[in-house]
């Protein structure tokens, strides 16, 4: 026979629900499962829950709270997968504050719920137009780092901005993510090709500069999912890691298929452009500016506040310049990527606590500029064309670099975070 919950059970229900809501907001904001679990457990303990356990995947949370003889198991689902660095920082500050205050008195569920209401009520920091411009800046920087010239950089800026504007507008209306990804990639590619074709037809440029159109879709790289998924695997959280990496692979494939479709229609192949012929000093100055601007653009596109974004851009610029220098010196691309990611992880561990933000909000934008999105797109293109050898070459290169970036970040966490360095 069903029984009516007593006061202790009702109290546990309220405390468990508040912790689960915080976890759901964290998961929807794009952080890894290890951070979701840790935040929920810290908040639950601050409210007097004796033991809190959770199973977290990309879109689901199953959590159990124990207090005395009572326990409560709840399930939550998150359908909108996205990135909101500002919300992650606000949640981290809230959890830390509640945890510190609970040393004097146990936190009340109503207080926690009220603070979660305030956090959830905060909207995007930037309007759609600005969000699109951040995407354009990031991809334009990518275009230069991918050996693009002035025409490529300018064309990519316009195309990526328009593609991100379309993507954001449709996602906010609830359209399917994979369909939106393909449409946004097609819009960006066609916009870029239309611009350079028009300039060529007007005799403004002498060649069509078609190679830059791959850089126009790099705003679709699921950098957060790739990195947090790999870090979840490093923590032996296979259900979360596999689901995140599967999601990232599907997004990449959707965008790459759109690139292939555009290439087939216009009769192009995404062949890498030749290196730029620039004086060494000027090349490194422009590389440093592009690295800073690229990370800054991605961080702002992830809804980071300016202080957080500038910090991430500074860290990313230092690490990416070191990576490019190692590659120029003949070091293997994946080895250079691992070393650069290690630098990012160590710098993020140092600076993130000093500006009171989660280190993932610094580390992930800083390494997204190093993710070989162009190689991944070319792999799918050549696979679709039946050129298996070319596809494998680009695919293996992209996979090795992503793994190397994850290894570098994981090693940095192990060196700076005891909960990562030792199994307890």
C-alpha positions as CSV (number, residue, x, y, z in Angstrom):
1,X,0.0,0.0,0.0
2,X,1.3,3.5,-0.8
3,X,2.2,5.6,2.2
4,X,2.3,9.3,2.8
5,X,5.8,10.8,3.1
6,X,6.7,12.0,6.5
7,X,8.4,15.4,7.1
8,X,11.9,14.0,6.8
9,X,11.1,12.4,3.4
10,X,9.4,15.6,2.2
11,X,12.5,17.6,3.3
12,X,14.8,15.2,1.4
13,X,12.6,15.6,-1.7
14,X,13.1,19.4,-1.7
15,X,16.8,19.2,-1.1
16,X,17.3,16.5,-3.7
17,X,15.2,18.5,-6.2
18,X,17.3,21.6,-5.7
19,X,20.6,19.8,-6.3
20,X,19.1,18.1,-9.4
21,X,18.0,21.4,-10.8
22,X,21.5,22.8,-10.4
23,X,22.9,19.8,-12.2
24,X,20.4,20.1,-15.0
25,X,21.3,23.8,-15.5
26,X,25.0,22.9,-15.6
27,X,24.5,20.1,-18.1
28,X,22.4,22.3,-20.3
29,X,25.2,24.9,-20.2
30,X,27.7,22.5,-21.7
31,X,30.0,21.4,-19.0
32,X,31.3,17.8,-18.6
33,X,29.6,15.1,-16.5
34,X,32.4,15.1,-13.9
35,X,31.7,18.8,-13.2
36,X,28.0,18.2,-13.1
37,X,28.4,15.4,-10.5
38,X,30.8,17.4,-8.4
39,X,28.5,20.5,-8.3
40,X,25.5,18.5,-7.4
41,X,27.3,16.6,-4.7
42,X,28.7,19.8,-3.1
43,X,25.4,21.5,-3.2
44,X,23.5,18.5,-1.8
45,X,26.0,18.1,1.1
46,X,25.7,21.9,1.9
47,X,21.9,21.3,2.3
48,X,22.5,18.4,4.7
49,X,22.2,15.4,2.3
50,X,24.5,12.7,3.7
51,X,25.4,11.0,0.4
52,X,24.7,12.0,-3.2
53,X,25.4,9.9,-6.3
54,X,24.6,10.6,-9.9
55,X,24.8,9.1,-13.3
56,X,25.2,11.7,-16.0
57,X,25.1,11.4,-19.8
58,X,24.9,14.1,-22.5
59,X,21.2,14.7,-22.1
60,X,20.2,12.8,-18.9
61,X,20.8,12.8,-15.1
62,X,19.9,10.1,-12.7
63,X,20.6,11.2,-9.1
64,X,20.1,9.6,-5.7
65,X,20.2,11.4,-2.4
66,X,20.5,9.7,1.0
67,X,19.7,11.1,4.4
68,X,19.2,8.8,7.4
69,X,17.0,5.9,6.5
70,X,15.4,7.8,3.5
71,X,16.7,8.1,-0.1
72,X,15.3,9.8,-3.2
73,X,16.1,8.9,-6.8
74,X,15.1,11.3,-9.6
75,X,15.7,11.5,-13.3
76,X,16.0,14.7,-15.4
77,X,16.4,15.1,-19.2
78,X,18.0,18.0,-21.0
79,X,17.0,18.3,-24.6
80,X,18.7,21.6,-25.6
81,X,22.4,20.9,-25.8
82,X,24.4,24.2,-26.0
83,X,27.2,26.3,-24.4
84,X,26.7,29.1,-21.9
85,X,30.0,29.9,-20.2
86,X,28.4,32.8,-18.2
87,X,25.9,30.5,-16.7
88,X,28.6,27.9,-15.8
89,X,30.5,30.6,-14.0
90,X,27.5,31.9,-12.1
91,X,26.6,28.3,-11.0
92,X,30.1,27.7,-9.8
93,X,30.1,30.9,-7.8
94,X,26.7,30.0,-6.3
95,X,27.8,26.5,-5.3
96,X,31.0,27.7,-3.8
97,X,29.2,30.4,-1.8
98,X,26.5,28.0,-0.5
99,X,29.2,25.5,0.4
100,X,31.2,28.0,2.4
101,X,28.1,29.4,4.2
102,X,27.0,25.9,5.1
103,X,29.9,25.6,7.5
104,X,28.0,27.9,9.9
105,X,24.5,26.8,9.1
106,X,22.9,24.2,6.8
107,X,21.7,25.7,3.5
108,X,18.0,25.9,3.1
109,X,16.5,24.5,-0.2
110,X,14.3,27.6,-0.6
111,X,17.4,29.8,-0.6
112,X,19.1,27.5,-3.2
113,X,16.0,27.5,-5.4
114,X,15.8,31.3,-5.3
115,X,19.4,31.6,-6.4
116,X,18.9,29.2,-9.2
117,X,15.8,31.2,-10.3
118,X,18.1,34.3,-10.5
119,X,20.7,32.4,-12.5
120,X,18.2,30.9,-14.9
121,X,16.6,34.3,-15.5
122,X,19.8,35.8,-16.8
123,X,19.6,35.8,-20.6
124,X,22.4,35.8,-23.3
125,X,25.0,38.5,-22.8
126,X,25.1,39.4,-26.4
127,X,22.4,40.1,-29.0
128,X,22.1,37.9,-32.1
129,X,24.0,40.3,-34.3
130,X,27.0,40.4,-31.9
131,X,26.9,36.7,-31.5
132,X,27.1,36.3,-35.3
133,X,30.0,38.8,-35.4
134,X,32.0,36.9,-32.8
135,X,31.6,33.8,-35.0
136,X,32.8,35.7,-38.0
137,X,35.9,37.0,-36.1
138,X,36.8,33.5,-34.9
139,X,36.5,31.9,-38.3
140,X,38.3,34.8,-40.0
141,X,41.2,34.2,-37.6
142,X,41.0,30.5,-38.4
143,X,41.2,31.3,-42.1
144,X,44.5,33.2,-41.7
145,X,45.9,30.4,-39.6
146,X,44.9,28.0,-42.4
147,X,47.1,30.0,-44.8
148,X,44.3,32.3,-46.0
149,X,45.0,35.8,-47.4
150,X,43.1,39.1,-47.1
151,X,40.3,38.0,-49.5
152,X,39.8,34.7,-47.7
153,X,39.8,36.3,-44.3
154,X,37.2,39.0,-45.4
155,X,35.0,36.5,-47.1
156,X,35.1,34.0,-44.2
157,X,34.2,36.8,-41.8
158,X,31.0,37.6,-43.8
159,X,30.1,34.0,-44.5
160,X,30.6,32.7,-41.0
161,X,28.7,35.6,-39.5
162,X,25.7,34.9,-41.7
163,X,25.9,31.2,-41.0
164,X,26.0,31.6,-37.3
165,X,23.0,34.1,-37.5
166,X,21.0,31.5,-39.3
167,X,22.1,28.7,-36.9
168,X,21.2,30.7,-33.8
169,X,17.8,31.9,-35.1
170,X,16.7,28.4,-36.0
171,X,18.0,26.7,-32.8
172,X,16.2,29.2,-30.7
173,X,13.0,28.2,-32.5
174,X,13.5,24.6,-31.6
175,X,14.7,23.2,-35.0
176,X,16.6,19.9,-35.1
177,X,20.3,20.5,-34.3
178,X,21.7,18.3,-37.1
179,X,19.4,19.8,-39.7
180,X,20.3,23.3,-38.6
181,X,24.0,22.4,-38.7
182,X,23.8,21.3,-42.3
183,X,21.7,24.3,-43.3
184,X,24.1,26.8,-41.6
185,X,27.1,25.1,-43.2
186,X,25.5,25.3,-46.6
187,X,24.6,29.0,-46.1
188,X,28.2,29.8,-45.0
189,X,29.8,28.0,-47.9
190,X,27.5,29.4,-50.6
191,X,27.9,32.9,-49.1
192,X,31.7,32.7,-49.2
193,X,31.7,31.4,-52.8
194,X,29.2,34.0,-54.0
195,X,31.3,36.8,-52.5
196,X,34.6,35.7,-54.1
197,X,32.9,34.9,-57.4
198,X,31.3,38.4,-57.4
199,X,34.6,40.1,-56.6
200,X,36.3,38.1,-59.4
201,X,33.6,38.9,-61.9
202,X,34.0,42.6,-61.0
203,X,37.8,42.3,-61.6
204,X,38.5,43.3,-58.0
205,X,40.5,40.1,-57.6
206,X,42.3,38.2,-60.3
207,X,41.8,34.7,-58.8
208,X,38.7,33.2,-57.2
209,X,40.3,32.3,-53.8
210,X,38.0,29.4,-53.4
211,X,40.1,27.5,-50.9
212,X,38.8,29.6,-47.9
213,X,35.3,28.2,-48.0
214,X,36.1,25.4,-45.6
215,X,37.2,27.9,-42.9
216,X,33.8,29.6,-43.2
217,X,32.1,26.6,-41.5
218,X,34.6,26.2,-38.6
219,X,32.1,27.9,-36.2
220,X,30.3,24.6,-36.2
221,X,33.1,22.7,-34.6
222,X,31.7,21.2,-31.4
223,X,34.8,22.0,-29.4
224,X,33.2,21.8,-25.9
225,X,31.7,18.4,-26.7
226,X,34.9,17.0,-28.1
227,X,37.0,18.2,-25.2
228,X,34.6,17.5,-22.3
229,X,33.8,14.1,-23.8
230,X,37.4,13.1,-23.9
231,X,37.9,14.4,-20.4
232,X,35.0,12.3,-19.2
233,X,36.6,9.2,-20.8
234,X,39.8,10.1,-18.9
235,X,37.8,9.9,-15.7
236,X,36.5,6.5,-16.8
237,X,33.0,7.9,-17.2
238,X,32.3,6.0,-20.4
239,X,28.6,6.6,-20.7
240,X,29.0,10.3,-20.7
241,X,32.2,10.3,-22.7
242,X,30.9,8.1,-25.5
243,X,27.6,10.0,-25.7
244,X,29.4,13.4,-26.0
245,X,31.9,12.2,-28.6
246,X,29.1,10.6,-30.6
247,X,27.2,13.9,-30.5
248,X,30.3,15.8,-31.6
249,X,31.0,13.3,-34.4
250,X,27.4,13.7,-35.6
251,X,27.6,17.5,-35.7
252,X,31.0,17.3,-37.5
253,X,29.5,14.8,-40.0
254,X,26.4,17.0,-40.6
255,X,28.5,20.0,-41.3
256,X,31.0,18.1,-43.5
257,X,28.3,16.5,-45.6
258,X,27.0,20.0,-46.3
259,X,30.5,21.1,-47.3
260,X,30.7,18.0,-49.6
261,X,27.3,18.9,-51.1
262,X,28.3,22.4,-51.9
263,X,31.6,21.2,-53.3
264,X,29.8,18.8,-55.5
265,X,27.4,21.4,-56.8
266,X,30.0,24.0,-57.7
267,X,32.7,21.5,-58.7
268,X,35.3,22.2,-56.1
269,X,37.5,20.2,-53.7
270,X,38.6,21.5,-50.3
271,X,42.3,21.4,-51.1
272,X,44.6,23.2,-48.5
273,X,45.9,26.5,-49.8
274,X,49.7,27.1,-50.2
275,X,51.5,28.7,-47.2
276,X,51.6,32.5,-47.2
277,X,54.8,34.1,-48.5
278,X,55.3,36.7,-45.7
279,X,58.4,37.9,-43.8
280,X,59.0,35.9,-40.7
281,X,58.5,38.7,-38.2
282,X,55.2,39.8,-39.9
283,X,54.0,36.2,-40.1
284,X,54.4,35.7,-36.3
285,X,52.9,39.1,-35.5
286,X,49.8,38.2,-37.5
287,X,49.7,34.6,-36.1
288,X,49.7,36.0,-32.6
289,X,46.9,38.5,-33.4
290,X,44.9,35.7,-35.2
291,X,45.3,33.3,-32.3
292,X,44.1,35.9,-29.8
293,X,41.2,37.0,-32.0
294,X,40.2,33.4,-32.8
295,X,40.0,32.3,-29.2
296,X,38.3,35.6,-28.2
297,X,35.7,35.1,-30.9
298,X,34.9,31.6,-29.8
299,X,34.8,32.5,-26.1
300,X,32.4,35.4,-26.8
301,X,30.3,33.1,-29.0
302,X,30.1,30.7,-26.0
303,X,28.5,33.6,-24.1
304,X,31.6,34.3,-22.0
305,X,31.9,37.7,-20.2
306,X,34.6,39.9,-21.5
307,X,37.0,39.3,-18.6
308,X,36.7,35.6,-19.1
309,X,37.0,35.8,-22.8
310,X,40.1,38.0,-22.8
311,X,41.8,35.7,-20.3
312,X,41.0,32.6,-22.4
313,X,42.3,34.5,-25.5
314,X,45.6,35.4,-23.8
315,X,46.1,31.8,-22.7
316,X,45.1,30.4,-26.1
317,X,47.4,32.8,-28.0
318,X,50.4,31.8,-25.9
319,X,49.8,28.1,-26.3
320,X,48.9,28.3,-30.0
321,X,52.0,30.2,-30.9
322,X,54.1,27.6,-29.1
323,X,52.3,24.9,-31.0
324,X,52.9,26.6,-34.4
325,X,56.5,27.1,-33.5
326,X,56.9,23.4,-32.7
327,X,55.2,22.4,-35.9
328,X,57.5,24.7,-37.9
329,X,60.5,23.1,-36.2
330,X,59.4,19.7,-37.4
331,X,57.7,18.3,-34.3
332,X,54.8,16.0,-35.1
333,X,51.5,17.8,-35.2
334,X,49.9,15.7,-32.5
335,X,52.9,16.0,-30.2
336,X,52.8,19.8,-30.6
337,X,49.1,19.8,-29.9
338,X,49.5,17.8,-26.7
339,X,52.2,20.1,-25.4
340,X,50.1,23.2,-26.2
341,X,47.1,21.7,-24.5
342,X,49.2,20.9,-21.4
343,X,50.3,24.6,-21.3
344,X,46.6,25.7,-21.6
345,X,45.6,23.3,-18.8
346,X,48.3,24.5,-16.5
347,X,47.7,28.2,-17.2
348,X,43.9,27.7,-16.8
349,X,44.5,26.1,-13.4
350,X,46.5,29.1,-12.3
351,X,44.3,32.0,-13.7
352,X,40.8,30.6,-13.4
353,X,40.6,30.6,-9.6
354,X,41.9,34.1,-9.5
355,X,39.1,35.4,-11.6
356,X,36.6,33.1,-10.0
357,X,35.5,31.1,-13.0
358,X,35.5,27.3,-13.8
359,X,38.8,26.4,-15.6
360,X,36.8,24.7,-18.4
361,X,35.6,28.1,-19.5
362,X,39.2,29.1,-20.0
363,X,40.7,25.9,-21.3
364,X,38.1,24.8,-23.9
365,X,38.0,28.1,-25.9
366,X,41.8,28.2,-25.8
367,X,42.1,24.8,-27.4
368,X,39.2,25.1,-29.8
369,X,41.5,27.2,-32.1
370,X,43.8,24.1,-32.3
371,X,41.0,21.6,-33.2
372,X,41.7,20.5,-36.8
373,X,38.2,21.2,-38.1
374,X,39.3,21.7,-41.7
375,X,41.0,18.3,-41.7
376,X,37.9,16.6,-40.4
377,X,35.7,18.2,-43.0
378,X,38.2,17.2,-45.8
379,X,38.1,13.6,-44.4
380,X,34.3,13.4,-44.9
381,X,34.5,15.1,-48.3
382,X,37.0,12.6,-49.7
383,X,35.2,9.7,-48.1
384,X,32.0,10.8,-49.8
385,X,34.0,11.0,-53.1
386,X,35.2,7.5,-52.7
387,X,38.9,8.6,-52.2
388,X,39.5,6.4,-49.2
389,X,43.3,7.0,-48.9
390,X,42.9,10.8,-48.8
391,X,40.0,10.4,-46.4
392,X,41.9,8.2,-44.0
393,X,44.9,10.5,-44.1
394,X,42.9,13.6,-43.1
395,X,40.7,11.6,-40.7
396,X,43.6,10.0,-38.8
397,X,45.4,13.4,-38.6
398,X,42.3,15.0,-37.1
399,X,41.6,12.2,-34.7
400,X,45.2,12.1,-33.4
401,X,45.2,15.9,-32.8
402,X,41.9,15.8,-30.9
403,X,43.2,12.9,-28.8
404,X,46.5,14.7,-28.2
405,X,44.6,17.9,-27.1
406,X,42.5,15.8,-24.6
407,X,45.6,14.1,-23.3
408,X,47.3,17.4,-22.7
409,X,44.3,18.8,-20.8
410,X,43.9,15.6,-18.8
411,X,47.5,15.5,-17.7
412,X,47.3,19.2,-16.7
413,X,44.2,18.3,-14.5
414,X,46.0,15.3,-13.0
415,X,49.0,17.6,-12.1
416,X,46.8,20.3,-10.6
417,X,43.8,18.6,-9.2
418,X,44.1,15.8,-6.6
419,X,40.7,14.4,-7.4
420,X,42.0,13.7,-10.9
421,X,45.4,12.5,-9.9
422,X,44.2,9.9,-7.5
423,X,41.2,7.5,-7.5
424,X,39.3,7.8,-4.2
